[in-house]
Amino acid sequence: MERSKINNLETMKRNFVVMALLLLAWPQAWAQKERSGGYSPVFCPTMKSELPDDVRETSGLFFHGGKLWTHNDSGGKPVLYGIDTVDFRIVQEVTLAKVDNNDWEDVCTDGTNVFVGDCGNNKGNRDNLKIYTFPLSAIPDNGDATVNVETIRFRFGDQTELKKRKIHDFDCEALFATDDALYLFSKGWETGTTRLYRLPKTPGNHIAEVVNGFDSQGLVTGADYDPKSGTLVVVGYVKSLHKPFLYLIYGFDEAGERLPHHRFEMPLWPGLQTEGVCFFGDGQCFISAEGTPAYSTRVFQANFRSFISKHLKNK
């Protein structure tokens, strides 16, 4: 079936359930207070485009040089793909030399270096968790490139045994960087919560130490940090129904008592597997979703400028 016809069918199905979903979700969204603070407004990000088949398993995002950069999940090529943000076609490829894509789950930058998280741990027993890093300046303005990388190897400080199991909390799909450190969010298959780990940004062997966490009420799959506003964005989905959600955390402090400040629900997109998120411009975000039987791979845009500005004014 042609892609346009598939999209029309998707739209018809989605519109059919929109009113029911809103009637169920809207009162709860504004009335129910999260355990750790903030309310849950319904929000409707704008779908910008489907993404090319070459990035069907888009798993992480960052923004650089006016382009959206992403990569595939486990088994994909060790490549970062630069995507034009007008027509959303691939215009650049940056290959990481002499490494494999074991289970790449997220990518981020601190403005100086790029960090690629080969830290997916579905079975809970990986002993080779890695983050590859290279200078941001190694990405050319145009054209493809191959870059040499250094490796940050780590293990989780609170994991006492590498035991293979289906349900556990030692998977990791979200990575972000500040000036001082790298941070990882766990994907809580067992508890539905997330832990925040800190790592040094230097190559070598390290222990990821737990510094915080919160009741994410779902699986965290991506994160990004905006140093200008001090805001952290976290994306994920509820395990059973793949209900996507997003958190804004203002004035990020690893020791903060109220990490989740604002939770956003996306009831108009049931079954969407949100995977990547990144800031760009002033308070705006791109959000990517992996291809599934229900949806093609796609990218959304959300504007949180008013929420962030309001918080900064009230500080």
Helices and strands as residue ranges (DSSP letters): H 3-31, E 46-50, G 53-55, E 60-64, E 67-71, E 79-84, E 90-96, E 106-109, E 113-118, E 129-135, G 136-138, E 145-147, E 150-156, E 171-177, E 182-187, E 194-199, E 204-214, E 219-226, E 231-238, E 243-249, E 262-265, E 274-280, E 284-289, E 298-303, H 305-313
